[in-house]
Amino acid sequence: MRNLNPKYYGDPIARSYLLELPRPSTSDNRSDERRLREGLLAVSGLNDVDIPLPICRELPTLLRKANYRIRAVILNVDNRWELITIDDRYDNPSCYGVAVDLGSTGIVFYLVDLSECSVVDTRTVENPQIKYGEDILTRIQFASAAEGLQVLQRMVIECFNKSIKKICEKHSIHTEDIYAVSVSGNTTMAHLFLGLDPSHLCKAPYIPVVNTPDMIPAVELGISIHPRGRIYVLPNLGSYVGGDILGGILVSGMHRSKKVSLFVDVGTNAEVVLGNSEWMIACAGAAGPALEGGVLTCGIRAQKGAIEHVTINRKGPGLSYRTIEDGKPLGICGSGVIHLLAEMFLAGLVDSRGELAVKKDPSRIVDTPHGKGYVVVFAGESAHGEDILITEADIKNLMRSKGAMFTILSVITQNVGITFEEIKKFFVAGTFGNYIEPQKAIAIGMLPDIPLKRYKPLGNASGKGAVAVLLSNRKRKELYRIRDKITYLEMNINADFMSQFTSSLFLPHTNLSLFPSVANQGSEP
């Protein structure tokens, strides 16, 4: 007998072993089940493994056909090891999982080699549920209609199966060699995936159907992997703090540090977690709507052709921009609008109240149905033959979003009696965290004015969390400890939030002492 993975260094959710079992004889007349169990425990080092009855039925024929040289795959199902399959593929020890970041806009699939503890490939697709609503609330309303929930669940299950098949085909892997799928997403997305009624998530007292789902047989959800494989959905803390946030905390490591850290994930809502190894407090609020594609006049999701970076000449007229994948400009994505507003403010094109300074660059100021607008890309240069611009109404929307973000951060720190200066690491997750330049967010008063080196982009923390729980059962247990440590602060009924929000509706803020690096307009933070 030999361990399949001599280089094994993790603690993956599924393990594959190659077993060469001793043949029965008159001096060794153990049952087929006992022979298999003892051989498996010897090579795995485990104390026990459950062997389901269907596998026992296969044993007599398979063991003798394979001449007692078999492959066995075991899976950690809710902290108990279970034998998932045995076969005669002694020379083909494939063992894979798929981690999924289930976002409301995009879904990211990670093909994970559980034997080598590595990510083989990723695949990103649009969430097909967008057809029934770009925002979460609209989907919840649709799910409440007749058969709406079943429609939304079926769409995402079909998307899973199609994407898993494609990523497996790309690497010549059988889908039946996928033994576990981990799913990380906000609480609403997890409910829609599981076919659970989400209607109580958006109204007081904001109650989920379930916080910690048990592992689910793949066949029960219709996920096309190994028939005895399991689906693991990361637990949620409540309506507004889902598995994507818990997974992000897990990969940030803030829960293991004695130093105070702050974690923020900005989408339609901003989820914020503050704390260290001894305590954690979380809250959520509607801080990101204006950063989502489609909310602004020329706002689009991050895609090819979306403007993501803008530079404005501060000594006179002149502007340059960069688009995603160098595509012909289609619109402005979330990180792009933050960059644009910061550049406009620092160049004096917009004042602290969000009003355009017409005389600064009259060649780019136009009248629109929503007031004056500043043209970033003229019609002749754009992909659709129309101006790409930002209006004063857009700027007001952005200022409300950035003001809400800063107010959420202020209130949560004040609630535990600490200042921004005491925060040693500021983790920013998601697409927002991956592409936003902190100094630009500071310039408009969205993020606190702390040293830039303290800002730590995490990229797709939700996806990384989903990968982590496939590769480590210890990390999965750690996730539950994180969940149990967090105290939730309800921002919707917090009086301090509304009293401070008004002061934040200026660039960067009414209290310039909070932003010393941008107190003098036109100076870089």
C-alpha positions in Angstrom: 0.0 0.0 0.0 1.2 3.6 -0.6 -0.2 7.0 -0.1 -1.3 8.6 -3.3 0.2 12.0 -2.4 3.7 11.7 -0.9 4.0 15.5 -1.3 0.8 16.1 0.6 1.0 19.2 2.8 -2.6 20.3 3.2 -5.7 18.9 4.8 -8.1 18.7 1.8 -11.8 17.9 2.1 -11.3 14.8 -0.1 -8.3 12.5 -0.4 -7.5 9.8 -2.9 -5.5 6.7 -1.9 -4.0 3.8 -3.8 -4.4 0.5 -1.9 -2.9 -2.8 -2.6 -4.8 -5.1 -0.2 -3.6 -8.6 0.9 -5.5 -11.4 -0.8 -7.8 -13.5 1.3 -6.5 -16.9 2.4 -7.3 -19.6 4.9 -5.1 -17.7 7.4 -6.7 -14.3 6.6 -10.4 -14.7 6.2 -11.4 -11.1 7.0 -14.5 -9.8 5.3 -14.1 -7.7 2.2 -15.4 -4.6 4.2 -13.0 -5.2 7.1 -10.1 -5.8 4.7 -10.8 -2.5 2.9 -11.4 -0.5 6.1 -8.3 -1.6 7.8 -6.2 -1.1 4.7 -7.6 2.4 4.3 -7.1 3.4 7.9 -3.5 2.2 7.8 -2.6 4.3 4.8 -4.6 7.4 5.8 -3.7 7.5 9.5 -7.4 8.1 10.3 -9.2 6.5 13.3 -12.4 5.6 11.4 -14.0 5.9 8.0 -17.7 5.3 7.2 -18.4 2.9 4.4 -21.9 3.3 2.9 -23.9 0.2 2.1 -23.9 0.8 -1.7 -20.1 0.6 -1.7 -20.3 -2.7 0.3 -22.5 -4.1 -2.4 -19.7 -3.3 -5.0 -16.9 -4.8 -3.0 -16.9 -8.5 -3.8 -16.9 -8.0 -7.6 -14.6 -5.0 -7.7 -11.9 -6.3 -5.3 -11.5 -9.5 -7.2 -11.7 -7.9 -10.7 -9.0 -5.4 -9.7 -6.8 -8.1 -8.1 -7.1 -6.1 -4.8 -5.3 -3.1 -6.3 -7.8 -0.2 -6.0 -8.2 3.5 -5.7 -10.3 4.8 -2.8 -11.6 8.4 -2.3 -12.7 9.6 1.0 -14.5 12.8 1.9 -14.8 14.8 5.1 -18.6 15.1 5.5 -19.5 17.4 8.4 -16.4 16.3 10.4 -16.7 12.6 9.6 -14.7 10.8 6.9 -16.8 8.8 4.5 -15.7 6.5 1.7 -17.1 8.0 -1.5 -15.9 5.6 -4.2 -13.6 2.7 -5.0 -12.6 1.6 -8.4 -9.8 -0.2 -10.3 -8.1 3.0 -11.5 -4.9 2.2 -9.7 -2.9 4.2 -12.3 -5.3 7.2 -12.4 -5.6 8.8 -9.0 -7.5 11.9 -10.0 -9.2 13.8 -7.1 -10.6 17.3 -7.7 -12.9 19.9 -6.2 -14.5 23.1 -7.5 -14.6 26.3 -5.4 -17.2 28.9 -6.4 -17.5 32.6 -5.7 -21.3 33.0 -6.2 -21.6 36.7 -6.9 -24.8 38.6 -7.8 -23.1 39.9 -11.0 -20.5 37.3 -11.8 -19.7 33.7 -10.8 -16.1 32.5 -10.6 -15.2 28.8 -10.7 -11.9 27.5 -9.4 -10.8 24.0 -10.4 -8.8 22.7 -7.5 -6.5 19.7 -7.5 -7.1 18.2 -4.0 -4.1 15.8 -4.3 -1.6 18.5 -5.1 -3.4 21.2 -3.1 -3.4 23.7 -6.0 -5.7 25.7 -8.2 -5.6 24.3 -11.7 -7.7 27.0 -13.5 -10.4 29.6 -13.1 -13.5 30.4 -15.2 -15.7 33.5 -14.8 -19.2 33.8 -16.2 -22.1 36.3 -15.8 -24.7 35.3 -13.2 -27.7 34.4 -15.4 -30.1 35.6 -12.7 -29.3 39.1 -13.8 -32.1 38.6 -16.3 -34.6 38.9 -13.5 -32.9 41.8 -11.6 -29.4 43.3 -11.4 -29.9 44.0 -7.7 -30.6 41.6 -4.8 -33.9 43.2 -3.8 -35.4 42.7 -7.3 -34.5 39.0 -7.3 -35.9 38.5 -3.8 -39.2 40.1 -5.1 -39.1 37.8 -8.2 -38.5 34.8 -6.0 -41.6 35.6 -4.1 -43.8 35.3 -7.2 -45.2 32.0 -8.4 -42.4 29.6 -9.2 -39.9 32.5 -9.2 -37.6 30.8 -6.6 -37.5 27.6 -8.7 -36.7 29.6 -11.8 -33.8 31.4 -10.2 -32.4 28.3 -8.6 -32.7 26.3 -11.9 -30.8 29.1 -13.7 -27.8 29.0 -11.3 -27.7 25.2 -11.1 -27.6 25.0 -14.9 -24.8 27.6 -14.9 -22.8 25.5 -12.4 -23.2 22.4 -14.5 -22.3 24.0 -17.7 -19.2 25.8 -16.2 -18.0 22.8 -14.4 -18.2 20.7 -17.5 -16.3 23.3 -19.6 -13.5 23.8 -17.1 -13.1 20.0 -16.8 -13.1 19.4 -20.5 -10.4 22.0 -20.9 -8.1 19.9 -18.7 -9.4 16.4 -19.9 -10.9 15.8 -16.5 -14.1 13.7 -15.9 -16.8 15.6 -14.0 -17.2 12.5 -11.9 -13.6 13.1 -10.6 -15.1 16.2 -8.8 -15.9 15.1 -5.3 -16.7 18.4 -3.6 -18.0 21.9 -4.5 -17.6 24.8 -2.0 -19.9 27.8 -2.6 -19.2 31.2 -1.1 -21.7 34.1 -1.6 -23.8 36.6 0.2 -26.7 35.2 2.2 -29.3 36.0 -0.5 -27.3 34.3 -3.2 -26.8 31.2 -1.0 -30.6 31.0 -0.4 -31.4 31.3 -4.1 -28.8 28.6 -4.9 -30.3 26.2 -2.3 -33.9 27.0 -3.2 -34.6 28.6 0.2 -37.2 31.4 0.6 -35.2 34.7 0.8 -38.2 36.9 1.5 -37.4 37.4 5.2 -33.9 38.6 4.5 -34.9 42.1 3.5 -37.4 43.0 6.2 -37.0 43.3 10.0 -35.9 41.4 11.9 -33.9 40.1 8.8 -34.0 36.3 9.5 -32.3 33.7 7.2 -33.8 30.3 6.7 -30.5 28.8 7.7 -27.1 30.1 8.9 -25.0 26.9 8.6 -26.2 24.4 6.0 -25.2 20.8 6.4 -23.2 19.4 3.5 -25.6 18.5 0.7 -25.4 15.5 -1.6 -24.7 16.8 -5.1 -27.6 14.7 -6.6 -30.0 16.5 -4.2 -29.2 19.8 -5.9 -28.7 18.4 -9.4 -25.0 19.3 -9.5 -23.3 17.1 -12.1 -20.2 15.9 -10.2 -19.6 12.5 -8.7 -23.0 11.1 -7.6 -21.8 10.7 -4.0 -20.0 14.1 -4.0 -21.1 16.9 -1.6 -21.8 20.6 -1.8 -20.5 22.8 1.0 -22.0 26.2 1.4 -20.0 28.6 3.6 -22.0 29.6 6.7 -23.5 33.1 7.1 -23.8 35.3 10.2 -27.1 36.8 9.1 -29.0 38.6 6.4 -26.2 41.0 5.6 -23.0 39.2 6.5 -22.8 36.1 4.3 -20.3 33.3 3.7 -18.4 35.6 1.3 -17.5 37.9 4.2 -16.6 35.0 6.6 -14.5 33.5 3.8 -12.8 36.9 3.3 -12.0 37.2 7.0 -10.5 33.7 6.9 -8.1 34.5 4.1 -7.2 37.9 5.5 -5.9 36.3 8.8 -7.2 39.3 10.8 -8.9 36.9 13.3 -5.5 35.6 14.2 -3.7 38.9 14.8 -3.6 40.8 18.1 -3.5 44.1 16.2 -6.8 45.7 15.2 -7.7 45.3 11.5 -10.6 46.5 9.4 -12.1 44.4 6.5 -14.5 45.9 3.9 -16.2 44.4 0.9 -18.0 46.9 -1.3 -20.8 46.0 -3.7 -24.4 47.1 -3.7 -23.9 47.0 0.1 -20.7 47.6 2.1 -20.0 44.9 4.6 -17.5 45.9 7.3 -15.7 43.9 10.0 -13.5 45.4 12.7 -11.5 43.5 15.2 -8.6 41.2 16.1 -8.0 37.8 17.6 -10.0 38.6 20.7 -13.1 40.3 19.3 -14.9 41.3 16.1 -17.8 43.5 15.3 -19.6 43.6 11.9 -22.1 45.8 10.2 -23.5 46.4 6.7 -25.1 49.3 4.9 -26.1 50.5 1.4 -22.9 52.2 0.5 -22.1 51.0 -3.0 -25.1 51.4 -5.4 -23.4 54.2 -7.3 -20.4 52.1 -7.8 -22.4 49.3 -9.6 -22.7 49.2 -13.3 -25.8 50.8 -14.8 -26.6 53.2 -11.8 -24.7 56.2 -13.2 -25.5 57.8 -16.6 -22.6 56.1 -18.3 -21.8 53.5 -15.6 -21.2 49.9 -16.7 -19.9 46.8 -15.0 -16.2 46.0 -15.1 -15.7 44.6 -18.6 -13.7 45.1 -21.8 -14.0 48.7 -22.8 -14.9 50.0 -19.3 -12.8 53.0 -18.3 -10.9 52.1 -15.2 -8.3 54.8 -14.9 -8.4 58.6 -15.6 -5.6 61.2 -15.4 -6.5 64.9 -15.7 -4.0 67.7 -16.3 -4.2 69.9 -13.2 -2.6 72.9 -14.9 -5.0 73.2 -17.8 -7.3 71.3 -20.2 -6.3 67.7 -21.0 -7.3 64.2 -20.0 -6.2 60.7 -20.6 -7.9 57.4 -19.7 -7.3 53.6 -19.8 -9.9 50.9 -20.4 -10.1 47.3 -19.4 -8.3 45.1 -21.9 -7.7 48.3 -24.0 -11.1 48.0 -25.5 -12.8 50.9 -27.2 -14.5 52.9 -24.4 -18.1 51.8 -23.5 -18.6 53.5 -20.2 -17.1 53.9 -16.7 -16.8 51.1 -14.1 -17.0 51.4 -10.3 -13.2 51.9 -9.7 -13.1 54.2 -12.7 -15.7 56.6 -11.3 -13.9 56.9 -8.0 -10.7 57.6 -9.9 -12.5 60.1 -12.1 -14.1 62.0 -9.3 -10.8 62.2 -7.3 -9.0 63.6 -10.4 -11.8 66.1 -11.1 -11.7 67.3 -7.5 -8.0 67.6 -7.3 -7.9 69.4 -10.6 -10.5 71.9 -9.5 -13.1 70.7 -12.0 -15.6 70.0 -9.2 -16.0 71.8 -5.9 -16.5 70.4 -2.4 -20.3 70.5 -3.0 -20.1 68.4 -6.1 -20.8 71.2 -8.6 -18.9 71.5 -11.8 -16.5 74.4 -12.4 -17.5 75.3 -15.9 -14.7 77.8 -16.5 -12.0 75.3 -15.7 -12.5 73.3 -18.9 -15.5 74.6 -20.9 -14.7 72.4 -23.9 -15.8 69.3 -21.9 -18.8 70.8 -20.1 -22.2 70.0 -21.7 -25.8 70.4 -20.8 -27.8 67.1 -20.2 -31.3 66.3 -19.1 -29.8 65.7 -15.6 -27.9 69.0 -15.4 -24.4 69.9 -16.5 -22.0 67.0 -17.5 -18.3 66.6 -17.9 -17.3 64.6 -21.0 -14.6 62.0 -20.5 -14.8 60.5 -24.0 -16.3 62.4 -26.9 -18.7 60.5 -29.2 -16.2 60.1 -32.0 -13.9 58.1 -29.7 -16.5 55.9 -28.0 -17.6 52.4 -29.0 -21.2 53.4 -29.4 -20.8 56.9 -31.0 -22.1 58.8 -27.9 -20.4 60.9 -25.3 -19.2 59.1 -22.2 -19.7 61.6 -19.4 -20.4 62.2 -15.7 -23.2 64.5 -14.7 -23.7 66.6 -11.6 -26.5 64.2 -10.7 -24.1 61.3 -11.0 -21.6 63.2 -8.8 -24.3 63.7 -6.1 -25.0 60.0 -6.2 -21.3 59.2 -5.9 -21.0 61.6 -3.0 -23.9 59.8 -1.2 -22.3 56.4 -1.7 -18.8 57.6 -0.6 -20.4 59.4 2.3 -22.3 56.3 3.4 -19.1 54.3 3.2 -17.1 56.7 5.3 -19.9 57.0 7.8 -20.2 53.3 8.3 -16.5 53.1 8.9 -16.7 56.0 11.4 -19.6 54.6 13.3 -18.2 51.1 13.7 -14.9 52.4 15.0 -16.6 54.8 17.4 -18.8 52.1 18.8 -15.7 50.3 20.1 -13.8 53.4 21.1 -10.9 53.4 18.7 -9.6 55.8 16.0 -8.7 55.2 12.4 -5.0 55.7 13.5 -5.2 52.6 15.6 -6.1 50.4 12.7 -3.0 48.6 11.6 -4.3 46.8 8.5 -7.2 47.8 6.3 -8.3 44.9 4.1 -10.3 45.8 1.0 -11.9 42.9 -0.8 -13.7 42.1 -4.1 -13.2 43.7 -7.5 -13.4 47.1 -5.7 -10.5 46.2 -3.5 -8.5 44.8 -6.4 -8.7 47.8 -8.7 -9.3 50.9 -6.6 -6.3 53.1 -5.7 -6.7 53.9 -2.0 -5.3 57.4 -2.4 -8.1 58.2 -4.8 -10.8 56.9 -2.4 -9.1 59.0 0.3 -9.2 62.1 -1.9 -13.0 62.0 -2.2 -13.5 61.1 1.5 -14.5 57.5 1.0 -11.8 55.8 2.9 -10.0 57.1 6.0 -6.8 59.1 5.6 -4.3 56.6 7.1 -0.9 55.7 5.7 -1.3 53.9 2.3 0.9 51.0 3.3 -1.8 49.9 5.7 -4.3 49.2 2.9 -4.1 45.6 1.8 -6.1 44.6 -1.3 -7.4 41.0 -1.1 -8.7 40.6 -4.6 -11.5 38.0 -4.7 -11.5 37.1 -1.0 -14.8 35.3 -1.4 -13.3 32.9 -4.0 -10.1 32.5 -2.0 -12.2 31.6 1.0 -14.0 28.9 -1.0 -10.7 27.5 -2.2 -9.3 27.5 1.4 -12.1 25.4 2.8 -11.6 22.8 0.1 -7.9 22.5 0.7 -8.1 22.5 4.5 -10.6 21.0 6.9 -8.8 22.9 9.7 -9.7 26.1 7.8 -13.3 25.0 7.7 -13.4 24.6 11.5 -11.7 28.0 11.7 -14.5 29.5 9.7 -17.0 28.5 12.4 -14.9 30.0 15.1 -14.9 33.3 13.2 -18.6 33.2 12.9 -19.1 32.6 16.6 -16.7 35.5 17.5 -18.5 38.2 15.5 -21.0 40.6 17.0 -23.4 42.2 14.5 -24.1 46.0 14.8 -27.4 46.9 13.1 -26.7 50.1 11.0 -30.3 50.6 9.8 -31.4 51.8 13.2 -28.2 53.5 14.3 -28.9 57.2 15.2 -25.2 58.0 14.9 -25.2 57.0 11.3 -27.7 59.6 10.1 -26.3 62.4 12.3 -22.8 61.9 10.8 -23.9 61.0 7.2 -24.8 64.6 6.4 -21.3 65.9 7.3 -19.8 63.4 4.8 -21.7 64.7 1.8 -18.9 67.0 0.8 -15.5 66.5 -0.9 -13.8 65.1 1.0 -15.7 66.1 4.2 -17.0 69.1 6.1 -14.3 68.4 8.7 -11.1 68.7 6.7 -9.0 67.8 9.7 -10.1 64.2 9.0 -8.3 64.4 5.7 -5.0 66.3 6.3 -3.4 64.9 3.1 -6.2 66.4 0.9 -6.9 69.5 3.0 -5.3 71.7 0.3 -7.2 71.0 -2.9 -5.0 69.9 -5.7 -2.5 68.1 -3.5 -2.1 64.4 -3.8 -3.0 62.3 -0.7 
